[in-house]
């Protein structure tokens, strides 16, 4: 009986110790998982806000580990993107203002004037030039000049050279307008400003 009593006491002690260890493990697991999940949720929420364009929010993680370093990297990236977006908006406003000035200058000229970019796309065109193809200026902006204005010289398709800067004259050009032919004397000013939206006029 005394032997069985000792064995039972040891079994009871082992069960108590085992249950206690399981409870402590569960509590420790819950605690550490919360400590891990909370900063991860903060990082996830911050990333979603950045995706929606909220670059002013700060992800506050103070875990003194890799998660805190990641949060600080997110914050730095958010500020960099905010500055980049601000610079892009400023540049877009500046370009729109320059576009308006260019359009006003070109529209005030009585001769037909076309401004194109390096891709040959029409950046700005005034009514006399648009009248050559019987279209409105705003319908031609953004289109390729070669597709809208099919110039010819001696029966061959003509495209002005835009590689070398300078002013060039191309006389005796023709433009087939369907029911009539326009005879043109073209002056081309090729600009050498890499930062400009206009490559030639």
C-alpha positions as CSV (number, residue, x, y, z in Angstrom):
1,X,0.0,0.0,0.0
2,X,2.8,2.4,0.9
3,X,4.5,1.7,-2.4
4,X,1.3,2.3,-4.4
5,X,0.8,5.5,-2.4
6,X,4.2,6.8,-3.3
7,X,3.7,5.9,-7.0
8,X,0.3,7.7,-7.0
9,X,1.8,10.7,-5.4
10,X,4.5,10.8,-8.0
11,X,1.9,10.4,-10.8
12,X,-0.2,13.2,-9.3
13,X,2.9,15.4,-9.1
14,X,3.8,14.5,-12.7
15,X,0.3,15.3,-13.9
16,X,0.3,18.6,-12.0
17,X,3.7,19.6,-13.4
18,X,2.7,18.5,-16.9
19,X,-0.5,20.5,-16.8
20,X,1.3,23.5,-15.4
21,X,3.9,23.3,-18.2
22,X,1.2,23.1,-20.8
23,X,-0.7,26.1,-19.4
24,X,2.6,28.1,-19.2
25,X,3.5,27.1,-22.7
26,X,0.0,28.2,-24.0
27,X,0.2,31.5,-22.2
28,X,3.7,32.1,-23.4
29,X,2.7,31.2,-27.0
30,X,-0.3,33.6,-26.8
31,X,1.8,36.3,-25.4
32,X,4.6,36.0,-28.0
33,X,2.2,35.5,-30.9
34,X,0.5,38.8,-29.9
35,X,3.8,40.5,-29.6
36,X,4.6,39.2,-33.1
37,X,1.2,39.6,-34.7
38,X,0.6,43.2,-33.5
39,X,3.6,44.7,-35.4
40,X,2.9,42.6,-38.5
41,X,-0.7,43.9,-38.5
42,X,0.6,47.4,-38.2
43,X,3.0,46.9,-41.1
44,X,0.2,45.4,-43.2
45,X,-2.2,48.2,-42.4
46,X,0.6,50.8,-43.2
47,X,1.3,49.1,-46.6
48,X,-2.4,49.2,-47.5
49,X,-2.6,52.9,-46.6
50,X,0.4,53.6,-48.7
51,X,-1.2,51.8,-51.6
52,X,-4.2,54.2,-51.2
53,X,-1.9,57.2,-51.4
54,X,-1.7,58.0,-47.7
55,X,2.0,58.8,-47.4
56,X,1.8,60.9,-44.2
57,X,1.0,58.0,-41.9
58,X,3.8,56.6,-39.7
59,X,4.1,53.0,-38.8
60,X,4.9,52.8,-35.1
61,X,6.6,49.6,-34.2
62,X,8.9,49.4,-31.2
63,X,10.0,45.8,-31.0
64,X,13.8,46.5,-31.2
65,X,14.2,43.8,-33.8
66,X,14.0,43.2,-37.5
67,X,10.3,44.2,-37.5
68,X,11.1,47.7,-36.2
69,X,13.8,48.0,-38.8
70,X,11.2,47.1,-41.5
71,X,8.8,49.6,-40.1
72,X,11.4,52.3,-40.2
73,X,12.3,51.3,-43.8
74,X,8.5,51.6,-44.7
75,X,8.4,55.1,-43.1
76,X,11.5,56.3,-45.0
77,X,10.1,54.8,-48.3
78,X,6.7,56.5,-47.6
79,X,8.4,59.9,-47.2
80,X,10.5,59.4,-50.4
81,X,7.4,58.5,-52.4
82,X,5.6,61.5,-51.0
83,X,8.4,63.8,-52.1
84,X,8.5,62.1,-55.5
85,X,4.8,62.5,-56.0
86,X,5.0,66.2,-55.0
87,X,7.8,66.8,-57.5
88,X,5.9,65.0,-60.3
89,X,2.8,67.2,-59.6
90,X,5.0,70.3,-59.7
91,X,6.6,69.2,-63.0
92,X,3.2,68.4,-64.5
93,X,1.9,71.8,-63.6
94,X,5.0,73.4,-65.0
95,X,4.6,71.4,-68.3
96,X,0.9,72.3,-68.5
97,X,1.8,76.0,-68.1
98,X,4.6,75.7,-70.8
99,X,2.1,73.9,-73.0
100,X,-0.4,76.7,-72.6
101,X,2.2,79.3,-73.5
102,X,3.4,77.3,-76.5
103,X,-0.2,76.9,-77.7
104,X,-0.9,80.6,-77.3
105,X,2.3,81.6,-79.2
106,X,1.6,79.1,-82.0
107,X,-2.0,80.0,-82.3
108,X,-1.1,83.7,-82.8
109,X,0.9,83.0,-85.9
110,X,-0.9,83.3,-89.2
111,X,1.2,80.7,-90.9
112,X,0.7,77.0,-90.3
113,X,2.9,75.9,-87.4
114,X,3.3,72.4,-85.9
115,X,5.4,71.5,-82.8
116,X,6.4,67.9,-82.5
117,X,8.3,65.8,-79.9
118,X,11.1,63.4,-80.4
119,X,8.7,60.6,-81.4
120,X,7.2,62.7,-84.1
121,X,4.0,63.2,-82.2
122,X,2.1,66.6,-82.5
123,X,2.6,68.5,-79.3
124,X,0.9,71.7,-80.5
125,X,-0.7,72.9,-83.8
126,X,-2.4,76.1,-84.8
127,X,-5.6,76.4,-86.9
128,X,-4.0,77.3,-90.2
129,X,-1.9,74.1,-90.1
130,X,-4.8,71.9,-88.9
131,X,-6.9,73.4,-91.8
132,X,-4.5,71.7,-94.3
133,X,-6.0,68.3,-93.3
134,X,-9.5,69.7,-92.5
135,X,-9.3,68.9,-88.8
136,X,-9.5,70.8,-85.5
137,X,-6.2,71.4,-83.6
138,X,-7.2,69.5,-80.5
139,X,-8.1,66.4,-82.7
140,X,-4.5,66.3,-84.0
141,X,-2.5,66.7,-80.7
142,X,-0.9,63.5,-79.7
143,X,-1.1,62.0,-83.2
144,X,1.9,61.2,-85.3
145,X,2.6,64.0,-87.8
146,X,3.6,61.6,-90.5
147,X,0.3,59.8,-90.3
148,X,-1.8,63.0,-90.4
149,X,0.3,65.0,-92.8
150,X,1.5,62.9,-95.7
151,X,4.0,65.2,-97.3
152,X,5.6,64.3,-100.6
153,X,8.5,65.6,-102.6
154,X,8.9,64.6,-106.2
155,X,6.3,61.9,-105.7
156,X,8.1,60.3,-102.8
157,X,7.0,60.3,-99.1
158,X,8.8,63.1,-97.2
159,X,9.8,63.2,-93.6
160,X,11.9,66.0,-92.2
161,X,15.2,65.0,-90.5
162,X,15.1,65.7,-86.7
163,X,18.5,64.3,-85.8
164,X,20.6,67.3,-86.4
165,X,19.9,70.7,-84.8
166,X,19.4,73.7,-86.9
167,X,17.0,75.4,-89.3
168,X,16.2,73.7,-92.6
169,X,14.1,74.7,-95.6
170,X,12.2,72.2,-97.7
171,X,10.6,73.9,-100.8
172,X,8.3,72.3,-103.3
173,X,6.5,69.9,-101.0
174,X,3.0,68.7,-101.8
175,X,0.2,67.5,-99.5
176,X,-2.6,65.5,-101.0
177,X,-5.9,66.7,-99.6
178,X,-8.2,64.3,-101.4
179,X,-10.0,66.7,-103.7
180,X,-7.1,69.1,-104.0
181,X,-3.3,69.4,-103.5
182,X,-1.5,71.9,-101.3
183,X,1.9,73.2,-102.4
184,X,4.0,74.0,-99.4
185,X,7.3,75.7,-98.5
186,X,8.4,74.2,-95.2
187,X,10.8,75.6,-92.6
188,X,11.9,73.2,-89.9
189,X,13.7,74.3,-86.7
190,X,15.2,71.3,-85.0
191,X,15.8,72.0,-81.3
192,X,18.6,70.5,-79.2
193,X,17.2,70.7,-75.7
194,X,17.1,67.1,-74.2
195,X,14.8,68.4,-71.3
196,X,12.3,69.9,-73.7
197,X,9.0,68.2,-74.8
198,X,9.4,69.9,-78.2
199,X,12.0,68.4,-80.6
200,X,11.1,70.5,-83.7
201,X,8.9,73.3,-85.0
